[in-house]
Amino acid sequence: APYVNETLEISLQHFLDTINAGEKYQRAVERAHADTSCGTSSVGNDSLPPSTPISWDEAPSPIESELGLNLKDSAPPAMDQSSWNLWSATSKGDQAYFFQRKAGQAPFANGSIVALSCGNLVPADTECEAEMLLVVSDLNAKWKGDPHPTPEQEARGHWCAYLGQVPIKVKGSVKAGQYIGPAGDGSGYGKVCVPGVEPVVAMALADKPAGADGDVVKCMVSVGLNVLATRPASLTAEKEQQLVRRITSSGDKVRELAQGAARDAQRATRKVATLHARVDDIQAQVDGLASLTATLTTEPPMPLPAPPRALKRSTWACLFGLCSVTLE
């Protein structure tokens, strides 16, 4: 148990008030009076005449005379139920230990549900691999366990409840006795959850109506409930399913890329075949030209035949224009 640095004192009067001894004493006296009225001897009432009524104010009080206590005034006066609601969001009531935030993480609000990952506090979202879920109770820690941080260290972390009564920010309506777990969006809010199916950090000790989002709920936090929140099977299965979906999605993308590459390869193959055909045509033309060139360079030149006579006459007529010479 945590140490208490103040002396614990309690009076006998306070103890009797706590166990409602005054009301029990009154009922005992009334039973004694009933027994006397029936002619039966009762404790300490033999000297009283049967017709004498015994009222609360006149009832004998051997304990009072012995100890000097006033049991008749020990019962608390009747009070409205709302007047007993003395708890507030800053009431002290839990055993807490200090944890530092992850480097670069902004401070969390009091009453926020956070996750402990690698020894540091991080938001309680679905992506974090939490070792444990905790509740920030900087304003509510009644007993602070060792080691205590320096003021500089304390500015970089939070006191988190291990056991006791703390406020938790909860979304939606809540009934006393329902289990509270993280909302899962990293906001620090809680929600009503089912143990074994969802992570659990606390149990509600009061109701909260619907439409009052942001209001804190008085909750009981304990180490046992935090054990339920440590890597539940449902959360692990969900993370595995998310991993499978991501791998499947990546495989689909790789398959699409491979199919696109295959189509590009087919188009490239067709283009290469077309180029090969053109190269073959050009090669055939080059071979034909080479054969013709070889023929022209290896055969002797052929003499040109003499032009016909008509061609001669035409030639002279063309040269001399106005005169026509006929050569025979």
Buried (B, 14 or more C-beta within 10 A) or exposed (E): EBEEEEEEEEEEBEEBBEEEBBEEBBEEBBEBBEBBBEEEEBEEBEEBEEEEEBEEEEBBBEEBEEEEBEBBEBBEEEEEEEEEEEEEBEBEBBBBBBBBBBEEBEBBBBBBBBBBBEEBBBBBBEEBEBEBBBBBBBBBBBBBBEEEBEEEEBEBBBBBBBBBBBBBBBBBBBEEEBBBBBBBEBBBBBBBBEBEEBBBBBBBBBEBEEEBEEBBBBBBBBEEBBEBBEEBEEBEEEBEEEEEEEEEEEEEEEEEEEEEEEEEEEEEEEEEEEEEEEEEEEEEEEEEEEEEEEEEEEEEEEEEEEEEEEEBBEEEBEEEEEEEEEEE
